[in-house]
Amino acid sequence: MNTVDLRSDTVTKPTPSMRDAMARAEVGDDVFADDPTVNALQERIAAMLGKEAALFVPSGTQSNLIAMMSHCGRGDEYIVGQMAHTYRWEGGGAAVLGSVQPQPLEHQPDGTLALADIAAAIKPDDSHFARTRLLCLENTLGGKALGMGYMADATALARKHGLATHLDGARLFNAATALGVPAKDIAQHFDSVSVCFSKGLGAPVGSALCGSKALIKSAHRWRKMLGGGMRQAGVLAAGALHALDHHVTRLADDHALARRLAEGLQGIPGLRVEPPQTNILFIEVEGERAQTLLPYLKSRGILATGLYRLRFVTHLDVDAQGVDRAIAAVREHLTA
């Protein structure tokens, strides 16, 4: 029985054509900026997002950390959401390694941070306080796409108060697909943007940080210090380039499969389904069977994550047949 892995879009395997592109990649030493494939990727993603420059890094966590350390110094502060990856899920790197203090705020139901809360969190210029320097947003956040109007308003507020802005755009292209706009239209509001190639785009490794030439020059130094300097990294960059060529427009297929899954789970007693905006679906399970659902799904070849609030993520290695298997397995367990 083939496994249907819905734990995350990070579990994707390189397609045969991507593997071929990686095998044929022209390479050099990227620490010396001599890898032509890495250079091509950096130029390509910077242009796609309307930025002056980009830096290829091993992971989204490092990309976000480099951005925060480039924007902020010791004793500075960044404003961020309680459930944002840069605050909750990246090991406290900005505080531990960068001496940059997070100021977390509660999210609104749509994933945004209230503008009044952002304004209230900005500290006065006083020696008693950390210096508020940066606003960090995330799009998508928990599968929700922040609206264009909100991003414009939030970043305008930040600029009014002299703050820089960073976007954790790990799933930026999912957000752009959901909003029906080019990724550049989202990125234009931010001083820096991190984008992952190893999630919905299906590359095996890598992220990019995009911004001004000055920011990326600083980021290059931080990347080296954090151990992110890679050598013949063109083998990896080729996978990311292939993903940009072939896997962006197909993200709409993942979103459609998430909706198919949600629709198939509707109406099951004891199950609450949160309609997905992109490729991430959350469901809540009531009663004792909540604790036995994941093991049951695993026994049926279906992998998911969570406990009372389960997460299913569709991606290029999941098809309609796999989604239908997941629906049938959930229904079997909860209605038996």
C-alpha positions as CSV (number, residue, x, y, z in Angstrom):
1,M,0.0,0.0,0.0
2,N,1.4,3.3,-1.1
3,T,1.7,5.9,1.7
4,V,-0.2,9.2,1.4
5,D,2.0,11.7,3.3
6,L,0.0,14.7,4.3
7,R,2.2,15.8,7.1
8,S,3.8,18.7,5.2
9,D,4.8,19.9,1.8
10,T,8.4,19.6,2.9
11,V,8.2,15.8,2.3
12,T,8.1,16.1,-1.4
13,K,10.7,14.2,-3.5
14,P,12.5,15.7,-6.5
15,T,10.7,14.8,-9.7
16,P,12.7,12.9,-12.3
17,S,13.1,16.0,-14.4
18,M,14.3,18.0,-11.4
19,R,16.9,15.3,-10.6
20,D,18.1,15.4,-14.2
21,A,18.5,19.2,-14.0
22,M,20.4,18.8,-10.7
23,A,22.7,16.2,-12.2
24,R,23.5,18.5,-15.2
25,A,24.1,21.6,-13.1
26,E,27.1,23.7,-13.8
27,V,28.9,24.4,-10.5
28,G,31.6,26.4,-8.9
29,D,32.6,27.6,-5.4
30,D,29.7,29.7,-4.1
31,V,31.6,31.1,-1.2
32,F,33.7,32.8,-3.9
33,A,30.5,33.7,-5.8
34,D,31.8,31.4,-8.6
35,D,28.8,29.0,-8.9
36,P,27.0,30.0,-12.1
37,T,23.8,28.1,-11.2
38,V,23.6,29.7,-7.8
39,N,24.2,33.1,-9.3
40,A,21.5,32.5,-11.9
41,L,19.0,31.4,-9.2
42,Q,19.8,34.5,-7.1
43,E,19.3,36.8,-10.1
44,R,16.1,35.0,-11.0
45,I,14.4,35.1,-7.7
46,A,15.4,38.7,-7.0
47,A,13.8,39.7,-10.3
48,M,10.7,37.7,-9.7
49,L,10.2,39.5,-6.4
50,G,11.3,43.0,-7.6
51,K,14.3,43.2,-5.4
52,E,17.9,44.2,-6.2
53,A,19.6,41.1,-4.9
54,A,19.2,37.7,-3.3
55,L,21.2,35.2,-1.3
56,F,20.8,31.4,-1.5
57,V,20.8,29.8,1.9
58,P,20.3,26.2,3.2
59,S,17.0,26.8,5.0
60,G,14.2,29.2,5.7
61,T,15.1,29.3,9.3
62,Q,18.6,30.6,8.4
63,S,17.1,33.0,5.9
64,N,14.8,34.6,8.4
65,L,17.5,34.7,11.1
66,I,20.0,36.4,8.7
67,A,17.3,38.9,7.8
68,M,16.6,39.8,11.4
69,M,20.3,40.1,12.2
70,S,20.8,42.3,9.1
71,H,18.0,44.6,10.1
72,C,18.6,44.7,13.9
73,G,21.5,44.9,16.3
74,R,22.1,43.8,19.8
75,G,19.4,45.1,22.1
76,D,17.0,45.8,19.3
77,E,13.5,44.4,19.0
78,Y,11.2,42.9,16.3
79,I,7.4,42.9,16.4
80,V,6.0,39.5,15.4
81,G,2.9,37.3,15.8
82,Q,2.6,34.8,18.5
83,M,2.2,32.0,16.0
84,A,4.7,33.3,13.5
85,H,7.5,30.9,12.5
86,T,10.2,33.5,13.2
87,Y,9.0,33.6,16.9
88,R,7.6,30.2,17.8
89,W,9.1,27.6,15.5
90,E,12.7,28.6,14.9
91,G,14.3,27.9,18.3
92,G,14.5,31.5,19.4
93,G,17.4,32.1,17.1
94,A,17.0,35.8,16.9
95,A,17.2,36.2,20.7
96,V,19.8,33.4,21.3
97,L,22.2,34.2,18.4
98,G,21.4,37.7,17.5
99,S,20.5,39.3,20.9
100,V,17.4,40.6,19.2
101,Q,14.3,40.7,21.4
102,P,10.9,39.5,20.1
103,Q,7.8,41.4,20.9
104,P,5.0,38.9,20.1
105,L,1.4,40.0,19.5
106,E,-1.8,38.0,19.4
107,H,-3.2,37.3,16.0
108,Q,-6.6,38.2,14.8
109,P,-8.8,35.3,13.5
110,D,-7.6,36.0,9.9
111,G,-4.0,35.7,10.9
112,T,-3.2,39.5,10.8
113,L,-1.8,41.6,13.6
114,A,-4.1,44.4,14.5
115,L,-2.7,47.8,13.4
116,A,-3.5,49.3,16.8
117,D,-1.6,46.5,18.5
118,I,1.5,47.0,16.3
119,A,1.4,50.8,17.0
120,A,1.1,50.2,20.7
121,A,4.0,47.8,20.8
122,I,6.5,50.2,19.3
123,K,8.7,51.5,22.1
124,P,9.6,55.1,22.7
125,D,13.3,56.1,22.2
126,D,14.2,55.6,25.9
127,S,17.1,53.7,27.5
128,H,14.6,51.6,29.5
129,F,13.4,49.8,26.4
130,A,14.7,47.7,23.6
131,R,14.8,49.6,20.4
132,T,11.9,48.6,18.1
133,R,13.5,48.2,14.7
134,L,11.6,45.6,12.6
135,L,8.1,44.3,11.8
136,C,8.0,40.7,10.8
137,L,4.9,39.3,9.0
138,E,4.3,35.8,7.5
139,N,2.4,35.0,4.4
140,T,0.9,32.4,4.3
141,L,0.4,31.9,8.0
142,G,-1.1,28.6,9.0
143,G,-2.3,28.3,5.4
144,K,-4.1,31.7,5.5
145,A,-3.2,34.4,3.0
146,L,-2.8,37.9,4.4
147,G,-4.7,40.3,2.2
148,M,-3.0,42.9,-0.1
149,G,-4.7,45.8,1.6
150,Y,-3.6,44.7,5.1
151,M,0.0,44.2,4.0
152,A,0.1,47.7,2.5
153,D,-1.4,49.2,5.7
154,A,0.8,47.3,8.1
155,T,4.1,48.1,6.3
156,A,3.0,51.7,5.9
157,L,2.5,51.9,9.6
158,A,5.9,50.4,10.2
159,R,7.6,52.9,7.8
160,K,5.8,55.8,9.5
161,H,7.5,54.8,12.8
162,G,10.9,54.2,11.2
163,L,10.8,50.4,11.2
164,A,12.1,48.0,8.6
165,T,9.8,45.2,7.4
166,H,10.5,41.6,6.7
167,L,8.2,38.9,5.3
168,D,8.6,35.3,6.1
169,G,7.4,34.1,2.7
170,A,8.2,30.4,3.1
171,R,5.0,29.8,1.1
172,L,4.9,33.1,-0.7
173,F,3.9,31.6,-4.0
174,N,1.0,29.8,-2.3
175,A,-0.1,33.2,-1.0
176,A,0.3,34.8,-4.4
177,T,-1.8,31.9,-6.0
178,A,-4.5,32.3,-3.4
179,L,-4.6,36.1,-3.8
180,G,-4.4,35.9,-7.6
181,V,-1.4,38.3,-7.9
182,P,2.2,38.0,-8.9
183,A,4.6,37.3,-6.0
184,K,6.2,40.6,-6.8
185,D,3.0,42.5,-5.7
186,I,3.3,41.0,-2.2
187,A,7.1,41.4,-2.0
188,Q,6.9,45.1,-2.9
189,H,5.7,46.0,0.5
190,F,8.7,44.6,2.4
191,D,12.3,45.5,2.7
192,S,13.3,41.9,2.8
193,V,11.5,38.6,1.8
194,S,12.5,35.0,2.6
195,V,11.1,32.4,0.3
196,C,11.5,28.6,0.5
197,F,12.1,26.3,-2.4
198,S,11.7,23.1,-0.4
199,K,8.0,23.3,0.5
200,G,5.2,23.6,-2.1
201,L,7.8,24.2,-4.9
202,G,9.2,20.7,-4.3
203,A,12.9,21.3,-4.4
204,P,14.9,19.2,-1.9
205,V,16.8,22.0,-0.1
206,G,17.1,25.7,0.0
207,S,15.6,29.2,0.6
208,A,16.5,32.6,-0.6
209,L,16.6,36.0,1.1
210,C,15.8,38.9,-1.2
211,G,16.3,42.6,-0.6
212,S,18.5,45.6,-1.4
213,K,22.1,45.2,-2.4
214,A,23.2,46.7,0.9
215,L,21.0,44.3,2.9
216,I,22.2,41.2,1.0
217,K,25.8,42.3,1.5
218,S,25.2,42.3,5.2
219,A,23.3,39.0,4.9
220,H,26.3,37.4,3.1
221,R,28.5,38.1,6.1
222,W,25.9,36.7,8.5
223,R,25.4,33.6,6.4
224,K,29.2,32.9,6.6
225,M,29.2,33.4,10.3
226,L,26.2,31.1,10.8
227,G,27.8,28.3,8.8
228,G,25.6,28.7,5.7
229,G,28.3,29.2,3.2
230,M,28.1,26.3,0.7
231,R,30.6,25.3,-2.0
232,Q,29.3,23.6,-5.2
233,A,25.8,24.5,-4.3
234,G,24.7,24.7,-7.9
235,V,23.5,21.1,-7.6
236,L,20.9,22.3,-5.1
237,A,20.2,25.6,-6.9
238,A,19.4,23.8,-10.1
239,G,16.5,22.1,-8.3
240,A,15.2,25.4,-7.1
241,L,15.5,26.9,-10.6
242,H,13.6,23.9,-12.0
243,A,10.9,24.5,-9.4
244,L,10.5,28.1,-10.4
245,D,10.1,27.0,-14.0
246,H,7.7,24.2,-13.5
247,H,6.1,24.1,-10.1
248,V,4.7,27.6,-9.4
249,T,1.6,27.5,-11.6
250,R,0.7,24.0,-10.4
251,L,0.3,25.2,-6.8
252,A,-3.3,25.9,-7.7
253,D,-3.7,22.1,-8.0
254,D,-2.6,21.6,-4.4
255,H,-5.1,24.2,-3.3
256,A,-7.8,22.4,-5.2
257,L,-6.9,19.1,-3.5
258,A,-7.1,20.8,-0.1
259,R,-10.6,22.0,-0.9
260,R,-11.5,18.5,-2.1
261,L,-10.3,17.0,1.2
262,A,-12.2,19.6,3.2
263,E,-15.4,19.0,1.2
264,G,-15.0,15.2,1.7
265,L,-14.7,15.6,5.4
266,Q,-17.6,17.9,5.9
267,G,-20.6,16.4,7.8
268,I,-18.7,13.7,9.7
269,P,-20.0,13.7,13.3
270,G,-17.6,15.1,15.8
271,L,-15.4,16.7,13.2
272,R,-15.0,20.5,12.6
273,V,-13.4,21.4,9.3
274,E,-11.7,24.8,8.8
275,P,-12.1,25.7,5.0
276,P,-8.6,26.0,3.5
277,Q,-7.4,29.0,1.6
278,T,-4.3,27.3,0.3
279,N,-2.8,23.9,0.7
280,I,-3.1,23.5,4.4
281,L,-6.2,22.1,6.1
282,F,-6.9,22.0,9.8
283,I,-9.6,19.8,11.4
284,E,-10.7,19.5,15.0
285,V,-11.9,16.1,16.4
286,E,-14.1,15.8,19.4
287,G,-14.3,12.9,21.9
288,E,-12.0,10.0,22.7
289,R,-11.4,9.0,19.0
290,A,-9.3,12.1,18.6
291,Q,-6.4,10.4,20.2
292,T,-6.7,7.3,18.1
293,L,-7.3,8.9,14.7
294,L,-3.7,9.5,13.8
295,P,-2.6,5.9,14.6
296,Y,-5.6,4.6,12.7
297,L,-4.7,6.7,9.6
298,K,-1.1,5.5,9.8
299,S,-2.4,1.9,9.8
300,R,-4.2,2.8,6.6
301,G,-1.1,4.3,4.9
302,I,-2.2,7.9,5.6
303,L,0.2,10.3,7.5
304,A,-0.9,13.5,9.1
305,T,0.2,15.6,12.1
306,G,-1.5,17.0,15.2
307,L,-3.7,15.6,18.0
308,Y,-7.0,17.4,18.6
309,R,-6.4,19.8,15.8
310,L,-5.1,17.8,12.9
311,R,-3.2,19.3,9.9
312,F,-3.2,17.9,6.4
313,V,-1.0,19.5,3.7
314,T,-1.4,18.8,0.0
315,H,1.6,18.9,-2.3
316,L,2.9,17.7,-5.7
317,D,3.3,14.1,-4.3
318,V,-0.4,13.8,-3.4
319,D,-3.1,13.2,-6.0
320,A,-6.9,13.0,-6.0
321,Q,-6.8,9.3,-5.3
322,G,-4.7,9.9,-2.2
323,V,-7.0,12.6,-0.9
324,D,-10.0,10.3,-1.4
325,R,-8.2,7.5,0.5
326,A,-7.6,10.0,3.4
327,I,-11.3,11.0,3.4
328,A,-12.4,7.4,3.4
329,A,-10.0,6.5,6.3
330,V,-11.1,9.4,8.5
331,R,-14.8,8.6,7.8
332,E,-14.3,4.9,8.6
333,H,-12.7,5.6,11.9
334,L,-15.1,8.3,13.1
335,T,-18.3,6.7,11.9
336,A,-17.6,3.0,12.7
